[in-house]
Amino acid sequence: MASKYQLVDSKFYYDNSDVPVNKFDIKDAQTIHEIEKELLEEAYNIFFNELNEQTHFDEAYFVSLHKRTFESLYDWAGLYRDFNMTKGESRFCQGEFIKSSSRKIFEELKADNYLKEYASIPKSAFAKKLAYYKCELNALHPFYELNGRITRMFIDMIAAYNGYKFIDYSQISPKEYIDSAIECVQFADSTALEKIICNGLSK
């Protein structure tokens, strides 16, 4: 099985698989995916229960989502990559610019007060902001693996802070979601993702 990402460092995965090297030396893809899912579900509960007025959705918080969720499984949890990465036709932020690009995104988010004042504005305006930052983080793709799930959780926590339920993606097909992510990365266009998020937001 070929690696799903094209990486400079081929030692990241076990030979002839898309399973990342892990602390338990688990090489079965289904097993590792089930563990990742369980860790993510547990993390959702933990981070949701921790939300309060002092929560800032800054870079440190974003990194902590990845680190605390997956550090029991992966040594690289919470670490930014320093190598280039592509997936299909999508080319993510170059490794050497990850830190500076991340800093720029979170400076912009800080100027937006971490989207902590959107509970009373129209849902469409909130969805537009969420889609924009989700698009930016998708293109950044800063971690070795599990970027999409952590970015989704990050956006869900911002939604929850503002009194919304976690975003419901069940009404769209996996292809629609993937296509919207590709548009973000390849064309910096968050229009499709904005519609998906708006339809999935409810209080």
C-alpha positions as protocol buffer text, in pm:
chain_id: "A"
residue {
  index: 1
  type: MET
  ca { x: 0 y: 0 z: 0 }
}
residue {
  index: 2
  type: ALA
  ca { x: 142 y: 337 z: -97 }
}
residue {
  index: 3
  type: SER
  ca { x: 167 y: 619 z: 154 }
}
residue {
  index: 4
  type: LYS
  ca { x: -131 y: 854 z: 124 }
}
residue {
  index: 5
  type: TYR
  ca { x: 99 y: 1155 z: 154 }
}
residue {
  index: 6
  type: GLN
  ca { x: 411 y: 1216 z: -50 }
}
residue {
  index: 7
  type: LEU
  ca { x: 681 y: 1292 z: 207 }
}
residue {
  index: 8
  type: VAL
  ca { x: 1048 y: 1365 z: 192 }
}
residue {
  index: 9
  type: ASP
  ca { x: 1108 y: 1140 z: 493 }
}
residue {
  index: 10
  type: SER
  ca { x: 988 y: 792 z: 394 }
}
residue {
  index: 11
  type: LYS
  ca { x: 1082 y: 654 z: 739 }
}
residue {
  index: 12
  type: PHE
  ca { x: 773 y: 822 z: 883 }
}
residue {
  index: 13
  type: TYR
  ca { x: 559 y: 522 z: 781 }
}
residue {
  index: 14
  type: TYR
  ca { x: 623 y: 152 z: 822 }
}
residue {
  index: 15
  type: ASP
  ca { x: 753 y: -8 z: 503 }
}
residue {
  index: 16
  type: ASN
  ca { x: 492 y: -57 z: 231 }
}
residue {
  index: 17
  type: SER
  ca { x: 209 y: 89 z: 440 }
}
residue {
  index: 18
  type: ASP
  ca { x: 36 y: 414 z: 531 }
}
residue {
  index: 19
  type: VAL
  ca { x: 63 y: 339 z: 904 }
}
residue {
  index: 20
  type: PRO
  ca { x: 280 y: 594 z: 1087 }
}
residue {
  index: 21
  type: VAL
  ca { x: 552 y: 463 z: 1316 }
}
residue {
  index: 22
  type: ASN
  ca { x: 396 y: 458 z: 1664 }
}
residue {
  index: 23
  type: LYS
  ca { x: 484 y: 391 z: 2027 }
}
residue {
  index: 24
  type: PHE
  ca { x: 320 y: 49 z: 2029 }
}
residue {
  index: 25
  type: ASP
  ca { x: 469 y: -67 z: 1699 }
}
residue {
  index: 26
  type: ILE
  ca { x: 121 y: -136 z: 1564 }
}
residue {
  index: 27
  type: LYS
  ca { x: 140 y: -198 z: 1191 }
}
residue {
  index: 28
  type: ASP
  ca { x: -222 y: -288 z: 1113 }
}
residue {
  index: 29
  type: ALA
  ca { x: -401 y: 6 z: 952 }
}
residue {
  index: 30
  type: GLN
  ca { x: -748 y: -79 z: 1082 }
}
residue {
  index: 31
  type: THR
  ca { x: -622 y: -112 z: 1440 }
}
residue {
  index: 32
  type: ILE
  ca { x: -433 y: 218 z: 1431 }
}
residue {
  index: 33
  type: HIS
  ca { x: -732 y: 398 z: 1280 }
}
residue {
  index: 34
  type: GLU
  ca { x: -961 y: 263 z: 1554 }
}
residue {
  index: 35
  type: ILE
  ca { x: -719 y: 383 z: 1822 }
}
residue {
  index: 36
  type: GLU
  ca { x: -696 y: 728 z: 1661 }
}
residue {
  index: 37
  type: LYS
  ca { x: -1076 y: 746 z: 1652 }
}
residue {
  index: 38
  type: GLU
  ca { x: -1106 y: 653 z: 2019 }
}
residue {
  index: 39
  type: LEU
  ca { x: -843 y: 908 z: 2120 }
}
residue {
  index: 40
  type: LEU
  ca { x: -1019 y: 1178 z: 1918 }
}
residue {
  index: 41
  type: GLU
  ca { x: -1359 y: 1101 z: 2072 }
}
residue {
  index: 42
  type: GLU
  ca { x: -1207 y: 1118 z: 2420 }
}
residue {
  index: 43
  type: ALA
  ca { x: -1033 y: 1445 z: 2335 }
}
residue {
  index: 44
  type: TYR
  ca { x: -1357 y: 1602 z: 2214 }
}
residue {
  index: 45
  type: ASN
  ca { x: -1514 y: 1544 z: 2554 }
}
residue {
  index: 46
  type: ILE
  ca { x: -1210 y: 1671 z: 2742 }
}
residue {
  index: 47
  type: PHE
  ca { x: -1164 y: 1991 z: 2543 }
}
residue {
  index: 48
  type: PHE
  ca { x: -1536 y: 2067 z: 2533 }
}
residue {
  index: 49
  type: ASN
  ca { x: -1558 y: 2039 z: 2912 }
}
residue {
  index: 50
  type: GLU
  ca { x: -1257 y: 2268 z: 2948 }
}
residue {
  index: 51
  type: LEU
  ca { x: -1410 y: 2554 z: 2746 }
}
residue {
  index: 52
  type: ASN
  ca { x: -1448 y: 2873 z: 2951 }
}
residue {
  index: 53
  type: GLU
  ca { x: -1411 y: 3250 z: 2928 }
}
residue {
  index: 54
  type: GLN
  ca { x: -1033 y: 3221 z: 2954 }
}
residue {
  index: 55
  type: THR
  ca { x: -1007 y: 2989 z: 2653 }
}
residue {
  index: 56
  type: HIS
  ca { x: -814 y: 3155 z: 2371 }
}
residue {
  index: 57
  type: PHE
  ca { x: -817 y: 2980 z: 2035 }
}
residue {
  index: 58
  type: ASP
  ca { x: -456 y: 3073 z: 1969 }
}
residue {
  index: 59
  type: GLU
  ca { x: -166 y: 2879 z: 1823 }
}
residue {
  index: 60
  type: ALA
  ca { x: -74 y: 2723 z: 2159 }
}
residue {
  index: 61
  type: TYR
  ca { x: -430 y: 2594 z: 2196 }
}
residue {
  index: 62
  type: PHE
  ca { x: -433 y: 2456 z: 1842 }
}
residue {
  index: 63
  type: VAL
  ca { x: -102 y: 2274 z: 1899 }
}
residue {
  index: 64
  type: SER
  ca { x: -225 y: 2141 z: 2234 }
}
residue {
  index: 65
  type: LEU
  ca { x: -523 y: 1978 z: 2065 }
}
residue {
  index: 66
  type: HIS
  ca { x: -289 y: 1769 z: 1852 }
}
residue {
  index: 67
  type: LYS
  ca { x: -35 y: 1700 z: 2127 }
}
residue {
  index: 68
  type: ARG
  ca { x: -275 y: 1604 z: 2404 }
}
residue {
  index: 69
  type: THR
  ca { x: -496 y: 1397 z: 2174 }
}
residue {
  index: 70
  type: PHE
  ca { x: -225 y: 1183 z: 2019 }
}
residue {
  index: 71
  type: GLU
  ca { x: 86 y: 1197 z: 2242 }
}
residue {
  index: 72
  type: SER
  ca { x: 7 y: 857 z: 2392 }
}
residue {
  index: 73
  type: LEU
  ca { x: 36 y: 707 z: 2043 }
}
residue {
  index: 74
  type: TYR
  ca { x: 288 y: 919 z: 1850 }
}
residue {
  index: 75
  type: ASP
  ca { x: 618 y: 1082 z: 1945 }
}
residue {
  index: 76
  type: TRP
  ca { x: 553 y: 1361 z: 1694 }
}
residue {
  index: 77
  type: ALA
  ca { x: 218 y: 1467 z: 1840 }
}
residue {
  index: 78
  type: GLY
  ca { x: 204 y: 1846 z: 1859 }
}
residue {
  index: 79
  type: LEU
  ca { x: 516 y: 1898 z: 1649 }
}
residue {
  index: 80
  type: TYR
  ca { x: 517 y: 2102 z: 1330 }
}
residue {
  index: 81
  type: ARG
  ca { x: 672 y: 1938 z: 1026 }
}
residue {
  index: 82
  type: ASP
  ca { x: 984 y: 2089 z: 866 }
}
residue {
  index: 83
  type: PHE
  ca { x: 960 y: 1904 z: 534 }
}
residue {
  index: 84
  type: ASN
  ca { x: 741 y: 1947 z: 226 }
}
residue {
  index: 85
  type: MET
  ca { x: 422 y: 1747 z: 184 }
}
residue {
  index: 86
  type: THR
  ca { x: 177 y: 1691 z: -100 }
}
residue {
  index: 87
  type: LYS
  ca { x: -138 y: 1484 z: -141 }
}
residue {
  index: 88
  type: GLY
  ca { x: -257 y: 1415 z: -493 }
}
residue {
  index: 89
  type: GLU
  ca { x: -254 y: 1750 z: -673 }
}
residue {
  index: 90
  type: SER
  ca { x: -264 y: 1945 z: -347 }
}
residue {
  index: 91
  type: ARG
  ca { x: 61 y: 2101 z: -231 }
}
residue {
  index: 92
  type: PHE
  ca { x: 55 y: 2218 z: 128 }
}
residue {
  index: 93
  type: CYS
  ca { x: 259 y: 2497 z: 286 }
}
residue {
  index: 94
  type: GLN
  ca { x: 631 y: 2432 z: 242 }
}
residue {
  index: 95
  type: GLY
  ca { x: 797 y: 2300 z: 555 }
}
residue {
  index: 96
  type: GLU
  ca { x: 1035 y: 2594 z: 592 }
}
residue {
  index: 97
  type: PHE
  ca { x: 742 y: 2839 z: 606 }
}
residue {
  index: 98
  type: ILE
  ca { x: 516 y: 2648 z: 846 }
}
residue {
  index: 99
  type: LYS
  ca { x: 604 y: 2847 z: 1158 }
}
residue {
  index: 100
  type: SER
  ca { x: 588 y: 3190 z: 996 }
}
residue {
  index: 101
  type: SER
  ca { x: 266 y: 3109 z: 810 }
}
residue {
  index: 102
  type: SER
  ca { x: 107 y: 2970 z: 1125 }
}
residue {
  index: 103
  type: ARG
  ca { x: 203 y: 3281 z: 1317 }
}
residue {
  index: 104
  type: LYS
  ca { x: 38 y: 3497 z: 1051 }
}
residue {
  index: 105
  type: ILE
  ca { x: -287 y: 3296 z: 1062 }
}
residue {
  index: 106
  type: PHE
  ca { x: -312 y: 3316 z: 1440 }
}
residue {
  index: 107
  type: GLU
  ca { x: -226 y: 3685 z: 1448 }
}
residue {
  index: 108
  type: GLU
  ca { x: -522 y: 3738 z: 1217 }
}
residue {
  index: 109
  type: LEU
  ca { x: -738 y: 3518 z: 1437 }
}
residue {
  index: 110
  type: LYS
  ca { x: -630 y: 3720 z: 1742 }
}
residue {
  index: 111
  type: ALA
  ca { x: -735 y: 4039 z: 1562 }
}
residue {
  index: 112
  type: ASP
  ca { x: -1075 y: 3870 z: 1524 }
}
residue {
  index: 113
  type: ASN
  ca { x: -1072 y: 3812 z: 1903 }
}
residue {
  index: 114
  type: TYR
  ca { x: -1041 y: 3438 z: 1836 }
}
residue {
  index: 115
  type: LEU
  ca { x: -1402 y: 3445 z: 1704 }
}
residue {
  index: 116
  type: LYS
  ca { x: -1530 y: 3468 z: 2062 }
}
residue {
  index: 117
  type: GLU
  ca { x: -1794 y: 3731 z: 1989 }
}
residue {
  index: 118
  type: TYR
  ca { x: -1995 y: 3556 z: 1721 }
}
residue {
  index: 119
  type: ALA
  ca { x: -2276 y: 3406 z: 1928 }
}
residue {
  index: 120
  type: SER
  ca { x: -2517 y: 3687 z: 1843 }
}
residue {
  index: 121
  type: ILE
  ca { x: -2430 y: 3758 z: 1479 }
}
residue {
  index: 122
  type: PRO
  ca { x: -2599 y: 3591 z: 1177 }
}
residue {
  index: 123
  type: LYS
  ca { x: -2504 y: 3228 z: 1135 }
}
residue {
  index: 124
  type: SER
  ca { x: -2396 y: 3291 z: 776 }
}
residue {
  index: 125
  type: ALA
  ca { x: -2137 y: 3550 z: 887 }
}
residue {
  index: 126
  type: PHE
  ca { x: -2002 y: 3312 z: 1151 }
}
residue {
  index: 127
  type: ALA
  ca { x: -1986 y: 3028 z: 897 }
}
residue {
  index: 128
  type: LYS
  ca { x: -1791 y: 3252 z: 659 }
}
residue {
  index: 129
  type: LYS
  ca { x: -1529 y: 3321 z: 927 }
}
residue {
  index: 130
  type: LEU
  ca { x: -1506 y: 2955 z: 1032 }
}
residue {
  index: 131
  type: ALA
  ca { x: -1466 y: 2844 z: 671 }
}
residue {
  index: 132
  type: TYR
  ca { x: -1194 y: 3101 z: 609 }
}
residue {
  index: 133
  type: TYR
  ca { x: -981 y: 2990 z: 904 }
}
residue {
  index: 134
  type: LYS
  ca { x: -1048 y: 2622 z: 840 }
}
residue {
  index: 135
  type: CYS
  ca { x: -935 y: 2678 z: 481 }
}
residue {
  index: 136
  type: GLU
  ca { x: -618 y: 2853 z: 598 }
}
residue {
  index: 137
  type: LEU
  ca { x: -533 y: 2573 z: 842 }
}
residue {
  index: 138
  type: ASN
  ca { x: -607 y: 2306 z: 581 }
}
residue {
  index: 139
  type: ALA
  ca { x: -358 y: 2470 z: 346 }
}
residue {
  index: 140
  type: LEU
  ca { x: -105 y: 2507 z: 628 }
}
residue {
  index: 141
  type: HIS
  ca { x: -128 y: 2135 z: 715 }
}
residue {
  index: 142
  type: PRO
  ca { x: 135 y: 2186 z: 986 }
}
residue {
  index: 143
  type: PHE
  ca { x: 153 y: 1845 z: 1151 }
}
residue {
  index: 144
  type: TYR
  ca { x: 303 y: 1520 z: 1028 }
}
residue {
  index: 145
  type: GLU
  ca { x: -41 y: 1353 z: 1021 }
}
residue {
  index: 146
  type: LEU
  ca { x: -399 y: 1393 z: 1150 }
}
residue {
  index: 147
  type: ASN
  ca { x: -424 y: 1755 z: 1037 }
}
residue {
  index: 148
  type: GLY
  ca { x: -781 y: 1739 z: 911 }
}
residue {
  index: 149
  type: ARG
  ca { x: -924 y: 1588 z: 1227 }
}
residue {
  index: 150
  type: ILE
  ca { x: -749 y: 1835 z: 1457 }
}
residue {
  index: 151
  type: THR
  ca { x: -846 y: 2132 z: 1241 }
}
residue {
  index: 152
  type: ARG
  ca { x: -1206 y: 2011 z: 1245 }
}
residue {
  index: 153
  type: MET
  ca { x: -1197 y: 1978 z: 1624 }
}
residue {
  index: 154
  type: PHE
  ca { x: -1044 y: 2326 z: 1657 }
}
residue {
  index: 155
  type: ILE
  ca { x: -1328 y: 2476 z: 1451 }
}
residue {
  index: 156
  type: ASP
  ca { x: -1585 y: 2270 z: 1643 }
}
residue {
  index: 157
  type: MET
  ca { x: -1456 y: 2408 z: 1973 }
}
residue {
  index: 158
  type: ILE
  ca { x: -1492 y: 2765 z: 1845 }
}
residue {
  index: 159
  type: ALA
  ca { x: -1848 y: 2682 z: 1736 }
}
residue {
  index: 160
  type: ALA
  ca { x: -1926 y: 2526 z: 2076 }
}
residue {
  index: 161
  type: TYR
  ca { x: -1785 y: 2827 z: 2259 }
}
residue {
  index: 162
  type: ASN
  ca { x: -2035 y: 3042 z: 2069 }
}
residue {
  index: 163
  type: GLY
  ca { x: -2330 y: 2827 z: 2171 }
}
residue {
  index: 164
  type: TYR
  ca { x: -2350 y: 2603 z: 1865 }
}
residue {
  index: 165
  type: LYS
  ca { x: -2340 y: 2226 z: 1846 }
}
residue {
  index: 166
  type: PHE
  ca { x: -2041 y: 2063 z: 1682 }
}
residue {
  index: 167
  type: ILE
  ca { x: -2071 y: 2109 z: 1305 }
}
residue {
  index: 168
  type: ASP
  ca { x: -2279 y: 1836 z: 1142 }
}
residue {
  index: 169
  type: TYR
  ca { x: -2121 y: 1704 z: 822 }
}
residue {
  index: 170
  type: SER
  ca { x: -2353 y: 1403 z: 791 }
}
residue {
  index: 171
  type: GLN
  ca { x: -2571 y: 1559 z: 521 }
}
residue {
  index: 172
  type: ILE
  ca { x: -2290 y: 1574 z: 266 }
}
residue {
  index: 173
  type: SER
  ca { x: -2093 y: 1303 z: 94 }
}
residue {
  index: 174
  type: PRO
  ca { x: -1724 y: 1241 z: 169 }
}
residue {
  index: 175
  type: LYS
  ca { x: -1651 y: 1353 z: -188 }
}
residue {
  index: 176
  type: GLU
  ca { x: -1821 y: 1689 z: -133 }
}
residue {
  index: 177
  type: TYR
  ca { x: -1617 y: 1748 z: 180 }
}
residue {
  index: 178
  type: ILE
  ca { x: -1291 y: 1644 z: 14 }
}
residue {
  index: 179
  type: ASP
  ca { x: -1365 y: 1859 z: -290 }
}
residue {
  index: 180
  type: SER
  ca { x: -1424 y: 2161 z: -66 }
}
residue {
  index: 181
  type: ALA
  ca { x: -1091 y: 2096 z: 108 }
}
residue {
  index: 182
  type: ILE
  ca { x: -913 y: 2067 z: -227 }
}
residue {
  index: 183
  type: GLU
  ca { x: -1060 y: 2400 z: -337 }
}
residue {
  index: 184
  type: CYS
  ca { x: -920 y: 2553 z: -19 }
}
residue {
  index: 185
  type: VAL
  ca { x: -569 y: 2424 z: -74 }
}
residue {
  index: 186
  type: GLN
  ca { x: -540 y: 2457 z: -452 }
}
residue {
  index: 187
  type: PHE
  ca { x: -741 y: 2773 z: -514 }
}
residue {
  index: 188
  type: ALA
  ca { x: -768 y: 2945 z: -171 }
}
residue {
  index: 189
  type: ASP
  ca { x: -1145 y: 2932 z: -222 }
}
residue {
  index: 190
  type: SER
  ca { x: -1354 y: 2861 z: 88 }
}
residue {
  index: 191
  type: THR
  ca { x: -1694 y: 2916 z: -78 }
}
residue {
  index: 192
  type: ALA
  ca { x: -1798 y: 2549 z: -87 }
}
residue {
  index: 193
  type: LEU
  ca { x: -1669 y: 2488 z: 265 }
}
residue {
  index: 194
  type: GLU
  ca { x: -1858 y: 2795 z: 388 }
}
residue {
  index: 195
  type: LYS
  ca { x: -2186 y: 2652 z: 256 }
}
residue {
  index: 196
  type: ILE
  ca { x: -2114 y: 2313 z: 415 }
}
residue {
  index: 197
  type: ILE
  ca { x: -2036 y: 2469 z: 752 }
}
residue {
  index: 198
  type: CYS
  ca { x: -2337 y: 2701 z: 742 }
}
residue {
  index: 199
  type: ASN
  ca { x: -2570 y: 2405 z: 671 }
}
residue {
  index: 200
  type: GLY
  ca { x: -2407 y: 2207 z: 951 }
}
residue {
  index: 201
  type: LEU
  ca { x: -2431 y: 2478 z: 1219 }
}
residue {
  index: 202
  type: SER
  ca { x: -2717 y: 2464 z: 1468 }
}
residue {
  index: 203
  type: LYS
  ca { x: -2775 y: 2574 z: 1827 }
}
